[in-house]
């Protein structure tokens, strides 16, 4: 029997989601991303998430598990410079008690559908660490294609080995 698909809702990032960022700021959650951030860094991240969509292609959402209505993580996409081009990158995080239940995959499918509705978004990249099998598996389940390993700077000043995953949403102009 197939496992039950998780039901999630994506809700636009709001001022009240700062607390969720603090809950996600743990060594376990950020092991592949340079470790926890200080309070100032969390506040800057929160502000960036709030401003996504105002300046360029991008959105950030809190992931809400249904029917419980509990915020269990975040997901979004944003523009960044990569290999001398502007691309859209997708990223996500799920609180540890909710990992391994299909929530990130369900949220990823919903986020991809939302991104596909934005004509500025033609291709999405994801850059999970090569040492993060769970995030690489999510990319595979969501239909991303591997474009190869790469050196990726994150956080700023730190180079990590990542898998560049790519998903085409529409026809390139």
VEXPAMAR-85931 format. One record per residue (C-alpha): x, y, z. Coordinates in Angstrom, 1 decimal, decimal comma. Example, Ala and Ser with C-alpha at 12.3 -4.5 7.8 and 13.67 -1.06 7.14 Angstrom:
REM VEXPAMAR-85931
+--------+--------+--------+
:     c1 :     c2 :     c3 :
+--------+--------+--------+
:   12,3 :   -4,5 :    7,8 :
:   13,7 :   -1,1 :    7,1 :
+--------+--------+--------+
//
This chain:
REM VEXPAMAR-85931
+--------+--------+--------+
:     c1 :     c2 :     c3 :
+--------+--------+--------+
:    0,0 :    0,0 :    0,0 :
:    1,4 :    3,4 :   -0,9 :
:    2,1 :    5,8 :    1,9 :
:   -0,4 :    8,6 :    2,5 :
:    0,5 :   11,8 :    0,8 :
:    1,0 :   14,7 :    3,2 :
:   -1,3 :   17,6 :    3,0 :
:    0,3 :   21,0 :    3,3 :
:   -0,6 :   24,6 :    2,7 :
:    1,9 :   27,2 :    1,6 :
:    1,2 :   30,6 :    3,3 :
:    3,0 :   33,8 :    2,3 :
:    5,9 :   34,6 :    4,7 :
:    4,6 :   37,1 :    7,3 :
:    6,0 :   39,2 :   10,1 :
:    4,8 :   36,6 :   12,6 :
:    7,1 :   34,0 :   11,0 :
:   10,2 :   35,3 :   12,7 :
:    9,6 :   32,9 :   15,5 :
:    9,6 :   30,0 :   13,0 :
:   13,1 :   31,1 :   11,8 :
:   14,3 :   31,0 :   15,4 :
:   12,9 :   27,4 :   15,8 :
:   14,7 :   26,4 :   12,6 :
:   18,0 :   27,9 :   13,7 :
:   19,5 :   24,8 :   15,2 :
:   22,7 :   22,8 :   14,5 :
:   20,7 :   19,9 :   13,3 :
:   18,7 :   22,0 :   10,8 :
:   21,7 :   24,0 :    9,5 :
:   24,4 :   21,3 :    9,6 :
:   24,7 :   21,5 :    5,8 :
:   24,4 :   25,3 :    5,6 :
:   27,2 :   26,5 :    7,8 :
:   25,5 :   26,2 :   11,2 :
:   23,2 :   28,4 :   13,2 :
:   23,0 :   32,2 :   12,7 :
:   23,1 :   34,9 :   15,3 :
:   20,0 :   37,0 :   16,1 :
:   21,1 :   39,8 :   13,8 :
:   21,5 :   37,3 :   10,9 :
:   18,1 :   35,8 :   11,6 :
:   16,5 :   39,2 :   11,6 :
:   18,2 :   40,1 :    8,2 :
:   17,0 :   36,7 :    6,7 :
:   13,4 :   37,4 :    8,0 :
:   13,5 :   40,8 :    6,3 :
:   14,7 :   39,4 :    3,0 :
:   12,0 :   36,8 :    3,1 :
:    9,4 :   39,5 :    3,7 :
:   10,7 :   41,5 :    0,8 :
:   10,8 :   38,7 :   -1,8 :
:    8,5 :   39,3 :   -4,6 :
:    8,6 :   43,1 :   -4,2 :
:   11,9 :   43,5 :   -6,0 :
:   12,3 :   40,5 :   -8,3 :
:   11,1 :   37,0 :   -9,0 :
:   10,8 :   35,1 :   -5,7 :
:    8,6 :   34,1 :   -2,9 :
:    9,0 :   32,6 :    0,6 :
:    6,3 :   30,6 :    2,3 :
:    5,8 :   29,0 :    5,7 :
:    4,8 :   25,3 :    5,3 :
:    1,7 :   24,5 :    7,3 :
:    0,8 :   20,9 :    8,0 :
:   -2,9 :   20,1 :    7,4 :
:   -5,2 :   19,5 :    9,1 :
:   -3,2 :   20,4 :   12,2 :
:   -2,5 :   23,9 :   11,1 :
:    1,0 :   23,9 :   12,5 :
:    3,9 :   25,7 :   10,8 :
:    6,6 :   23,0 :   10,2 :
:    9,1 :   24,7 :    7,9 :
:    9,6 :   27,1 :    5,0 :
:   10,1 :   26,9 :    1,3 :
:   10,7 :   29,4 :   -1,4 :
:   12,6 :   30,6 :   -4,5 :
:   14,6 :   33,7 :   -5,2 :
:   16,9 :   35,2 :   -7,8 :
:   20,6 :   35,0 :   -7,5 :
:   23,7 :   35,3 :   -9,7 :
:   25,1 :   31,9 :  -10,8 :
:   27,8 :   31,4 :  -13,4 :
:   27,4 :   34,9 :  -14,7 :
:   23,6 :   34,6 :  -15,1 :
:   20,6 :   35,5 :  -13,0 :
:   18,8 :   32,3 :  -12,0 :
:   16,0 :   31,2 :   -9,6 :
:   17,1 :   29,1 :   -6,7 :
:   14,8 :   27,0 :   -4,5 :
:   15,4 :   26,1 :   -0,9 :
:   13,5 :   24,6 :    2,0 :
:   13,7 :   23,5 :    5,6 :
:   11,5 :   21,2 :    7,7 :
:   11,6 :   21,1 :   11,5 :
:   13,2 :   17,8 :   12,7 :
:   10,1 :   16,2 :   14,2 :
:    8,4 :   16,4 :   10,8 :
:   11,3 :   15,3 :    8,6 :
:   11,0 :   12,0 :    6,6 :
:    7,2 :   12,2 :    6,3 :
:    7,0 :   13,6 :    2,7 :
:    6,2 :   17,2 :    3,8 :
:    9,1 :   18,7 :    1,9 :
:    8,1 :   16,9 :   -1,3 :
:    4,5 :   18,0 :   -1,0 :
:    5,5 :   21,5 :   -0,2 :
:    8,0 :   21,4 :   -3,1 :
:    5,3 :   20,4 :   -5,6 :
:    3,1 :   23,3 :   -4,4 :
:    6,0 :   25,8 :   -4,6 :
:    6,9 :   24,6 :   -8,1 :
:    3,3 :   25,1 :   -9,2 :
:    3,3 :   28,6 :   -7,7 :
:    6,7 :   29,4 :   -9,4 :
:    5,4 :   28,1 :  -12,7 :
:    2,6 :   30,7 :  -12,6 :
:    5,3 :   33,5 :  -12,6 :
:    6,3 :   34,2 :  -16,2 :
:    9,7 :   35,4 :  -14,9 :
:   10,6 :   31,9 :  -13,7 :
:   11,5 :   29,6 :  -16,5 :
:   14,1 :   27,3 :  -14,7 :
:   14,6 :   26,6 :  -11,0 :
:   17,9 :   25,4 :   -9,5 :
:   18,4 :   23,7 :   -6,1 :
:   21,9 :   23,3 :   -4,6 :
:   21,8 :   20,8 :   -1,7 :
:   25,1 :   19,7 :   -0,3 :
:   26,4 :   16,4 :   -1,7 :
:   26,4 :   15,3 :    1,9 :
:   22,6 :   15,8 :    2,3 :
:   21,0 :   12,7 :    0,9 :
:   17,5 :   13,7 :    2,0 :
:   17,5 :   17,0 :    0,1 :
:   19,0 :   15,4 :   -3,0 :
:   16,2 :   12,7 :   -2,9 :
:   13,6 :   15,5 :   -2,7 :
:   15,0 :   17,1 :   -5,8 :
:   14,8 :   13,7 :   -7,6 :
:   11,2 :   13,2 :   -6,5 :
:   10,2 :   16,7 :   -7,7 :
:   11,5 :   16,0 :  -11,2 :
:   14,7 :   18,1 :  -11,0 :
:   17,6 :   16,8 :  -13,2 :
:   21,1 :   16,7 :  -11,9 :
:   23,4 :   19,1 :  -13,7 :
:   26,6 :   18,0 :  -11,8 :
:   28,5 :   18,7 :   -8,7 :
:   29,7 :   22,2 :   -8,1 :
:   31,5 :   24,4 :   -5,6 :
:   28,9 :   26,8 :   -4,1 :
:   29,5 :   29,6 :   -1,7 :
:   27,2 :   29,5 :    1,2 :
:   27,2 :   31,0 :    3,7 :
:   29,2 :   33,9 :    2,3 :
:   32,9 :   33,1 :    2,6 :
:   32,3 :   29,3 :    2,9 :
:   32,6 :   27,0 :   -0,1 :
:   30,6 :   23,8 :    0,0 :
:   30,2 :   20,9 :   -2,5 :
:   26,7 :   20,8 :   -3,9 :
:   24,7 :   19,0 :   -6,5 :
:   23,3 :   21,5 :   -9,0 :
:   19,7 :   20,3 :   -9,7 :
:   17,7 :   22,0 :  -12,5 :
:   14,0 :   22,0 :  -13,3 :
:   12,6 :   23,6 :  -16,5 :
:    9,2 :   25,1 :  -15,9 :
:    8,6 :   26,5 :  -19,4 :
:   10,1 :   27,1 :  -22,8 :
:   13,2 :   29,2 :  -22,8 :
:   12,8 :   32,5 :  -24,8 :
+--------+--------+--------+
//
